[in-house]
Amino acid sequence: MQIIQKIRSIIKVKNSTILSAAGIVGLGFLGSRILGLLRSITLAEAFGTDPELAAYWVAFRIPDLVFQLIAGATLSAAFIPVFSRVHLKSGPADAWQLASRVLNLIALFSFVCATIAFIFAPLLIPLIAPGLGESTGNANEMQQKAINLTRLMMISPIFFGISGMLSGILQAKEKFLATAIAPMVYNLSIILGILFLSEPFGLYGPAWGVAIGSLGHAFIQIPAIYRSGMHWTASINIKSKNVLEVLKLMGPRVIGLGASQINLVALIFFSSMISDTAISVITYAYLMMMLPIGLTGMTISTAVFPTLAKQAAAKQFTELQQTIWNSLRAVLFIAIPSSFALAILAKPIIRLLFEHGAFNAQSTDLVSQPLIFLCIGIFAHAGIEVLSRGFYAMENTKTPVTMAVLAMILNIILCSVLISPFELIGIASAVTVSIIFEFVILLWLLNRKIGGLFKQNFAKFISKLISSTLLAALAMMLVQYLLNHSKINTDSDTGSILSVLLTGLIGVLVFLTISIPWFQAKNLTSTKL
């Protein structure tokens, strides 16, 4: 308990509401990520890095793109700040009317977009993965399978559009439990689809899991919505001032999320030019990288955003400044050492989690290589989650969107340059360089807008954090070296478990032993604003 209190003082998150919300969201993200990991494990065991699995990953991108552009745009950037302001200034009746109108609009628009994508899937698949099936000589068959899978999964954006809005409403009311459980229901549905439907239906098994899981994602939140006091009305009224404000804020956010999603499409696009197996390899590596990001940046930024929105609406700019920088410290305190740990333990973790069934030792080697390079950018991915929400809370969506577009352009340029000499490692490096660029520029711009970053000893905080992390990383590498040169077979399941647990434990102990006294000795736990 004493160590936890010391960590809490270092990262300076003292708002009990944010801490409790972060706890709920964190547990939800942890549960969702564990189930997401189990989903990837069951998928790997069933299909490994089989070239045919590429059709599933390609097909998955289109419905996910539709959902992110519609529901993702309203949730984080547009709806919550406007809802908070309307609730504060006009009362709950007007706020619920706004929620109903935006919910109805999103549901209708999701249906229209999903229908269009369903119809034009034969044109979209070749654009996303032009090399699909060419390495195995069955391009037509693979393209058709990807089209069929896309059409099956296109029902998911409709339910996710509704579900995303329900999540936004609940988060605006600072009710996080149902929104934390919903992703678990979704992942569990896909796992069941893989376990029980893959044998008779092949890749259509997990696709059915996606479709049914999206329905569960929405329905699990309805009781909480009812308890929150929402009064739904069958109205859209695009001419409403508040609805127009949400749509206005959505515009730049759609572009920003589009840039983010294009980065994911670029992974598929460029890796399809290497081989069908490369599509699965880079996807597994990317999913592994997202695990610590979900447990740090997404958890804290999701929990803190309603508070930021309320502080901005009430013009409490000193409190807003403190909340943003304290949240960023909390994210980086976990994300930076996590990135080093995952890079060092990439191979034993992948071996332990995935090397079963169709996923063999060669698959482990293939996935671990790009993962190491992706890990370098974990802190930037996580930090951007907080920085962007700082802008969104102030109803400024243009700045993070512009940076996201610039980072996307840089990523595509670097991918096209690095793919030929370095293949998947080149693609992973391009992703990392572009995301670090986006983080640094966003940090500079946000500090220029609200100030206060360097008044909180931020530079010293980062230098000590990196120093502590490097020393912990050296200790972990030493443990790995000793284990690899001992009589223990680290390629076995038992050896992998021992390698991950022992190396991870040593890393955590060294990091905490060094970092906590350093921070306290240098008085980096005080806030001087």
C-alpha positions in Angstrom: 0.0 0.0 0.0 2.8 2.4 0.8 4.4 1.8 -2.7 1.0 2.5 -4.3 0.6 5.8 -2.3 4.1 6.8 -3.4 3.3 6.1 -7.1 0.1 8.0 -6.7 2.0 11.0 -5.4 4.5 10.8 -8.3 1.9 10.9 -11.0 -0.2 13.5 -9.1 -3.7 12.1 -9.9 -5.5 13.2 -6.7 -9.1 13.7 -7.9 -11.0 10.9 -6.3 -13.7 11.0 -9.0 -11.1 10.5 -11.7 -9.4 7.8 -9.7 -12.6 5.8 -9.2 -13.6 6.3 -12.8 -10.1 5.3 -13.9 -10.4 2.2 -11.7 -13.7 1.1 -13.3 -12.5 1.9 -16.8 -9.2 0.3 -16.1 -10.8 -2.9 -14.9 -13.0 -2.8 -17.9 -10.2 -2.3 -20.2 -8.2 -5.0 -18.5 -11.0 -7.4 -18.8 -11.6 -6.4 -22.4 -7.9 -6.7 -23.2 -7.6 -10.1 -21.5 -10.6 -11.3 -23.6 -9.2 -9.6 -26.6 -5.9 -11.4 -26.0 -7.8 -14.7 -25.6 -9.6 -13.8 -28.9 -6.2 -13.5 -30.6 -4.9 -16.6 -29.0 -7.9 -18.7 -30.1 -7.7 -17.2 -33.5 -4.0 -18.0 -33.7 -4.5 -21.5 -32.5 -7.2 -22.1 -35.1 -5.6 -20.4 -38.1 -2.0 -19.4 -37.1 -0.5 -17.2 -39.7 -2.2 -19.1 -42.5 -2.4 -17.0 -45.7 -6.2 -17.5 -45.7 -6.5 -15.6 -42.4 -5.5 -12.5 -44.3 -9.0 -12.4 -45.9 -10.5 -12.0 -42.4 -8.1 -9.2 -41.4 -8.8 -7.3 -44.7 -12.5 -7.8 -44.4 -12.5 -6.6 -40.7 -11.0 -3.2 -41.7 -14.1 -1.9 -43.6 -16.8 -2.3 -40.9 -14.3 -1.1 -38.3 -13.6 2.0 -40.5 -17.3 2.8 -40.8 -17.8 2.5 -37.1 -14.8 4.6 -36.1 -15.7 7.4 -38.5 -19.3 7.6 -37.3 -19.5 6.6 -33.6 -15.9 7.4 -32.6 -16.2 10.9 -34.0 -19.3 11.7 -31.8 -18.1 10.0 -28.6 -14.8 11.6 -27.7 -14.7 14.9 -29.6 -18.2 16.2 -30.3 -21.0 14.8 -28.1 -19.6 14.8 -24.5 -18.4 18.5 -24.4 -21.6 19.8 -26.0 -23.8 17.5 -23.8 -21.9 18.7 -20.6 -22.3 22.3 -21.6 -26.0 22.0 -22.4 -26.7 20.1 -19.2 -24.8 22.7 -17.2 -26.5 25.8 -18.8 -29.9 24.6 -20.0 -30.7 21.7 -17.7 -31.3 17.9 -18.1 -34.4 18.2 -20.4 -32.5 19.9 -23.2 -29.5 17.7 -22.6 -31.6 14.5 -23.0 -33.3 16.0 -26.1 -29.8 16.5 -27.6 -28.8 12.9 -26.8 -31.9 11.5 -28.4 -31.5 13.5 -31.6 -27.8 12.7 -32.0 -28.5 9.0 -31.2 -31.2 8.8 -33.9 -29.0 10.6 -36.4 -26.1 8.3 -35.8 -28.2 5.2 -36.0 -29.7 6.3 -39.4 -26.3 7.4 -40.8 -24.7 4.1 -39.6 -27.3 2.1 -41.5 -26.8 4.2 -44.7 -23.0 3.9 -44.6 -23.1 0.1 -43.8 -25.5 -0.4 -46.8 -23.2 1.5 -49.1 -20.2 -0.4 -47.9 -22.1 -3.7 -48.3 -22.9 -2.9 -52.0 -19.5 -1.6 -52.9 -17.4 -4.2 -51.1 -16.2 -5.8 -54.4 -14.6 -2.4 -55.2 -13.3 -1.6 -51.7 -11.4 -4.9 -51.0 -8.9 -4.6 -54.0 -8.2 -1.0 -52.9 -7.4 -2.0 -49.3 -5.3 -5.1 -50.2 -4.2 -5.1 -53.8 -1.8 -8.0 -53.2 -4.3 -10.2 -51.4 -3.9 -13.8 -52.6 -1.1 -13.2 -55.1 1.6 -14.8 -53.0 -0.4 -18.1 -52.9 -1.7 -17.9 -56.5 -5.4 -17.8 -55.6 -6.1 -14.0 -55.7 -9.7 -14.4 -57.1 -10.7 -16.8 -54.4 -9.2 -14.8 -51.5 -10.7 -11.5 -52.8 -14.2 -13.2 -53.0 -13.8 -14.6 -49.5 -12.8 -11.2 -48.1 -15.9 -9.6 -49.9 -18.2 -12.2 -48.3 -16.7 -11.7 -44.9 -17.0 -8.0 -45.2 -20.7 -8.2 -46.1 -21.4 -10.5 -43.1 -19.6 -8.2 -40.7 -21.2 -5.0 -42.1 -24.1 -5.4 -39.6 -21.7 -4.5 -36.8 -21.2 -0.8 -37.6 -25.0 -0.3 -37.3 -25.1 -1.7 -33.7 -21.7 -0.1 -32.9 -23.0 3.3 -34.0 -25.9 3.0 -31.6 -23.6 1.5 -28.9 -21.0 4.2 -29.3 -23.6 6.9 -28.7 -24.9 5.0 -25.6 -21.3 4.9 -24.3 -20.9 8.6 -24.9 -24.1 9.4 -23.0 -23.1 7.2 -20.0 -19.6 8.6 -19.9 -21.0 12.2 -20.0 -23.0 11.2 -16.9 -19.8 9.7 -15.5 -21.3 6.2 -15.4 -18.5 3.9 -16.6 -19.5 0.3 -15.6 -21.7 -0.7 -18.5 -19.3 1.0 -21.0 -16.5 -1.0 -19.5 -18.4 -4.3 -19.7 -19.6 -3.8 -23.3 -16.3 -4.6 -25.0 -16.0 -7.8 -22.9 -19.3 -9.0 -24.3 -18.1 -8.2 -27.8 -14.8 -10.1 -27.4 -16.5 -13.0 -25.7 -18.8 -13.4 -28.7 -15.9 -13.5 -31.1 -14.2 -16.1 -28.9 -17.3 -18.3 -28.9 -17.6 -17.9 -32.7 -14.0 -19.1 -33.1 -14.4 -22.0 -30.7 -17.7 -23.3 -31.9 -18.2 -22.1 -35.5 -14.7 -22.1 -37.0 -14.6 -25.9 -37.6 -17.8 -26.1 -39.6 -17.7 -22.6 -41.1 -14.0 -21.7 -41.2 -13.3 -17.9 -41.2 -17.1 -17.3 -41.2 -17.1 -18.4 -37.5 -15.3 -15.4 -36.1 -17.1 -13.2 -38.6 -20.5 -14.3 -37.1 -18.9 -13.6 -33.6 -18.2 -10.0 -34.7 -21.8 -9.5 -36.0 -23.5 -11.0 -32.9 -21.0 -9.3 -30.5 -21.8 -5.9 -31.8 -25.4 -6.5 -31.0 -24.4 -7.5 -27.4 -22.2 -4.5 -27.1 -25.2 -2.2 -27.6 -27.8 -4.2 -25.6 -25.7 -4.6 -22.5 -25.7 -0.7 -22.1 -29.5 -0.2 -22.4 -30.3 -0.9 -18.7 -27.7 1.6 -17.6 -29.1 4.2 -20.0 -32.6 3.6 -18.6 -31.3 4.1 -15.0 -29.4 7.3 -16.0 -32.8 9.0 -16.6 -32.6 9.4 -20.3 -35.9 10.1 -22.0 -35.7 9.0 -25.7 -37.7 10.8 -28.3 -38.1 9.9 -32.0 -36.6 13.2 -33.3 -33.6 14.2 -35.4 -34.0 17.9 -36.2 -30.6 18.6 -37.9 -31.5 22.3 -37.7 -31.2 22.3 -33.9 -28.4 24.6 -32.6 -27.0 22.0 -30.3 -27.2 19.2 -32.9 -25.4 21.5 -35.4 -22.7 22.1 -32.8 -22.1 18.4 -32.4 -22.0 18.0 -36.2 -19.6 20.9 -36.5 -17.3 19.4 -34.0 -17.6 16.0 -35.7 -16.4 17.2 -39.0 -12.7 17.7 -38.2 -12.8 14.6 -35.9 -14.1 12.5 -38.8 -11.0 13.6 -40.8 -8.7 12.9 -37.8 -10.2 9.4 -37.2 -10.1 8.8 -40.9 -6.4 9.5 -40.8 -5.9 7.1 -37.9 -7.9 4.4 -39.7 -6.0 5.0 -43.0 -2.9 4.2 -41.0 -4.4 0.8 -40.1 -5.5 0.3 -43.7 -1.9 1.3 -44.8 -0.6 -1.6 -42.7 -2.8 -4.0 -44.6 -2.1 -2.3 -48.0 1.7 -2.4 -47.7 1.9 -5.8 -46.0 -0.3 -7.3 -48.7 2.5 -6.4 -51.2 4.9 -8.6 -49.2 2.7 -11.7 -48.7 -0.6 -12.9 -47.4 1.2 -14.2 -44.3 2.6 -10.7 -43.7 -0.9 -9.3 -43.2 -1.6 -11.6 -40.3 1.9 -11.1 -38.9 1.7 -7.3 -38.7 -1.9 -7.5 -37.4 -0.9 -9.8 -34.5 2.1 -7.5 -33.7 -0.2 -4.4 -33.8 -2.7 -6.0 -31.5 0.0 -6.9 -29.0 1.3 -3.3 -29.1 -2.3 -2.0 -28.4 -2.5 -4.0 -25.1 -0.5 -1.6 -22.9 -1.9 1.4 -24.7 -5.4 0.3 -23.8 -4.4 -0.2 -20.2 -2.7 3.2 -19.9 -3.7 5.9 -22.4 -7.2 4.8 -23.2 -8.1 4.0 -19.6 -7.0 7.3 -18.1 -8.1 9.5 -21.0 -11.5 7.9 -21.1 -12.0 8.4 -17.4 -10.7 11.9 -17.3 -12.4 13.3 -20.4 -15.8 14.1 -18.7 -13.9 16.0 -16.0 -11.9 17.9 -18.6 -15.1 18.8 -20.5 -16.8 20.1 -17.4 -13.8 22.1 -16.4 -13.6 23.6 -19.9 -17.4 24.4 -19.9 -17.1 26.1 -16.5 -13.9 28.0 -17.7 -11.9 26.5 -14.8 -8.7 26.7 -16.8 -6.3 26.3 -13.9 -7.9 23.1 -12.9 -8.1 22.0 -16.5 -4.3 22.6 -16.9 -3.5 20.5 -13.8 -5.8 17.7 -14.8 -4.3 17.4 -18.3 -0.7 17.4 -17.2 -1.3 15.1 -14.2 -3.1 12.6 -16.5 -0.2 12.7 -18.9 2.3 12.0 -16.2 0.2 9.1 -15.0 0.1 7.7 -18.6 3.8 8.1 -19.2 4.8 6.7 -15.8 3.2 3.4 -16.9 3.6 3.5 -20.7 7.3 4.2 -21.0 8.5 1.2 -18.9 5.8 -1.0 -20.4 7.1 -0.3 -23.9 10.6 -1.4 -22.9 9.3 -4.5 -21.1 7.2 -5.7 -24.0 10.1 -5.2 -26.5 12.5 -7.2 -24.3 10.0 -9.9 -23.7 8.4 -9.9 -27.1 9.5 -13.4 -28.2 8.8 -15.3 -24.9 5.4 -13.6 -24.5 4.3 -14.4 -28.1 5.6 -18.0 -27.7 3.7 -18.4 -24.4 0.5 -16.9 -25.6 0.2 -17.8 -29.3 2.5 -20.8 -30.1 -0.2 -23.4 -30.0 -2.1 -25.3 -32.8 -1.5 -23.7 -36.2 0.7 -20.9 -34.7 4.2 -22.4 -34.8 7.8 -21.3 -33.8 8.3 -19.7 -37.2 5.1 -17.6 -36.6 6.6 -16.5 -33.2 9.8 -15.3 -34.9 7.8 -13.5 -37.6 5.5 -11.6 -35.2 8.2 -10.7 -32.6 10.4 -8.8 -35.1 8.0 -6.0 -36.1 6.5 -5.9 -32.5 9.9 -4.8 -31.1 9.9 -1.8 -33.4 6.2 -1.0 -32.7 6.9 -1.0 -29.0 9.2 2.0 -29.3 6.1 4.2 -30.0 3.8 2.9 -27.2 4.4 6.0 -25.0 3.4 8.2 -27.9 0.2 6.3 -28.8 -0.8 6.4 -25.1 0.2 10.1 -24.6 -1.8 11.2 -27.6 -4.9 9.8 -26.1 -4.6 12.4 -23.3 -3.3 15.3 -25.3 -6.0 15.0 -28.0 -8.7 15.0 -25.3 -7.3 18.1 -23.8 -8.0 19.9 -27.1 -11.4 18.2 -27.5 -12.5 19.4 -24.0 -11.9 22.9 -25.2 -14.0 22.1 -28.3 -10.8 22.4 -30.5 -10.9 19.4 -32.8 -8.9 21.1 -35.7 -5.5 21.0 -34.0 -5.3 17.2 -33.2 -6.9 16.4 -36.6 -4.3 18.4 -38.5 -1.5 16.6 -36.6 -3.2 13.2 -37.3 -3.4 14.0 -41.0 0.3 15.1 -41.1 1.4 12.0 -39.2 -0.7 9.8 -41.6 1.1 11.4 -44.6 4.5 10.9 -43.0 3.6 7.2 -42.2 2.6 6.5 -45.8 5.7 8.1 -47.2 7.9 6.2 -44.8 6.1 2.9 -45.4 6.6 3.3 -49.2 10.3 4.1 -48.7 11.1 1.5 -46.0 9.1 -1.5 -47.3 11.5 -2.5 -50.0 14.7 -2.8 -47.9 13.2 -3.8 -44.6 9.7 -5.3 -45.3 7.6 -5.6 -42.1 10.3 -4.0 -39.9 10.2 -1.0 -42.2 6.4 -0.7 -41.9 6.6 -1.0 -38.1 9.4 1.7 -38.0 7.3 4.0 -40.1 4.3 3.7 -37.7 6.6 4.4 -34.7 8.4 7.4 -36.2 5.1 9.0 -37.4 3.3 8.5 -34.1 6.3 10.0 -32.1 6.2 13.0 -34.5 2.5 13.5 -33.8 3.0 13.2 -30.0 5.8 15.7 -29.8 4.0 18.3 -31.9 0.7 17.9 -30.0 2.6 18.3 -26.7 4.3 21.5 -27.9 1.0 23.0 -29.2 -1.1 22.1 -26.1 1.6 23.6 -23.8 1.6 26.7 -25.9 -2.2 26.9 -25.6 -2.7 26.3 -21.9 0.8 26.5 -20.4 2.0 25.0 -17.2 3.8 22.0 -18.5 7.4 22.9 -17.5 6.2 24.5 -14.2 5.5 20.9 -13.1 9.1 19.8 -13.4 8.0 17.9 -16.5 11.5 17.8 -18.1 13.0 16.4 -14.9 10.2 14.0 -14.6 10.8 12.6 -18.1 14.6 12.4 -17.7 14.3 10.5 -14.4 11.6 8.2 -15.8 13.7 7.3 -18.8 16.8 6.8 -16.6 14.8 4.5 -14.3 13.4 2.6 -17.2 16.8 2.1 -18.9 18.3 0.7 -15.7 15.3 -1.6 -15.3 15.6 -2.6 -19.0 19.3 -3.5 -18.5 18.4 -5.6 -15.5 15.8 -7.4 -17.6 18.2 -8.0 -20.5 20.8 -9.4 -18.0 18.2 -11.9 -16.6 17.2 -12.9 -20.2 20.9 -13.4 -21.1 21.5 -15.6 -18.0 18.3 -17.7 -18.7 19.2 -18.2 -22.3 22.7 -19.4 -21.4 21.5 -21.6 -18.5 20.2 -25.2 -18.7 16.6 -24.0 -18.8 14.9 -24.6 -22.1 13.4 -21.1 -22.7 11.7 -22.3 -25.8 9.4 -24.6 -23.8 6.1 -23.6 -22.2 7.6 -23.8 -18.7 10.8 -22.0 -19.8 8.7 -19.2 -21.4 6.6 -18.8 -18.2 9.7 -18.6 -16.1 11.3 -16.2 -18.5 8.4 -13.8 -18.5 7.6 -14.0 -14.8 11.2 -13.7 -13.5 12.3 -11.1 -16.0 9.2 -9.0 -15.5 9.4 -9.2 -11.7 13.0 -8.1 -11.7 12.2 -5.3 -14.1 9.3 -4.0 -11.9 11.4 -4.2 -8.7 14.4 -2.4 -10.2 12.2 0.3 -11.7 10.2 1.0 -8.5 13.3 0.8 -6.3 15.1 3.3 -8.4 12.3 5.6 -9.6 10.5 6.3 -6.3 13.5 7.5 -4.3 14.7 9.6 -7.2 11.4 11.3 -7.7 11.1 12.1 -4.0 14.7 13.2 -3.6 14.4 15.6 -6.5 11.0 16.9 -5.2 9.3 15.9 -8.5 6.1 15.1 -6.7 5.2 18.7 -5.9 3.0 20.8 -8.2 4.3 24.4 -8.6 1.6 26.3 -10.5 
